[in-house]
Amino acid sequence: NPYRALGADAFHAAAETFELGSHGAGTGAMAAMTKGGLGSASVVLADGTTVGALVAANPVGSVTTPGTGHFWAAPFELGREFGGLGPDPAPQHLDLAQSRKLAALAPGANTTIAVVATDARLTKAQARRMAVAAHDGIARAVVPAHTPMDGDLVFAAATGAVEMTAPDWQMIEICHAAATCLSRAIARAVFHATPAPEDTMPCWSSGGPG
């Protein structure tokens, strides 16, 4: 079984700074008819708690709206972290035409795998709830999301460095932040994807299809 060694290699290669887009787990990723990639986003809540997300975005669905390249996650963008285009002004509807162009669709062939983390002290049940809520972030950033061909999975982690003084209300904010951070991270994964020789899909940055 190679995964123990691969896990050890990944652990030793971990760093506080890393490249987004077509790097690491994002290498070769696709999102419908555009290159996917590795994305990350975080936020500091009003009480000082930090929530962040790291994602390898390789979904069947599209991260951008049809034809225009606006990101579905635009309502949650902070600053211009993925271009600052804002929401698509055109009316939107579910259009599977691009996904149907893919050469092959098979269960588990595509996926969005992510980890959401916080410095709050969470119980195991609270961490699971954060992961459950974070899946909403996939649905807000990818259309269609959670298809039968996707193997979407979200892990949760909590360092426990910050004690919660009002757990019920803070959990609401943490779960919402986990979802919005994951949406932003997915958009950033596509936004930062870069061209490579023998690409089968264009990058968003090079005018790839929405």
Secondary structure as UniProt FT lines:
FT   HELIX           3..13
FT   HELIX           24..26
FT   TURN            27..28
FT   STRAND          30..31
FT   TURN            32..33
FT   STRAND          34..35
FT   STRAND          37..44
FT   TURN            46..47
FT   STRAND          50..58
FT   TURN            66..68
FT   TURN            72..73
FT   HELIX           74..76
FT   TURN            79..82
FT   HELIX           97..100
FT   TURN            107..108
FT   STRAND          110..120
FT   HELIX           124..141
FT   TURN            148..149
FT   STRAND          153..162
FT   HELIX           167..191
FT   TURN            197..198
FT   HELIX           204..206
//
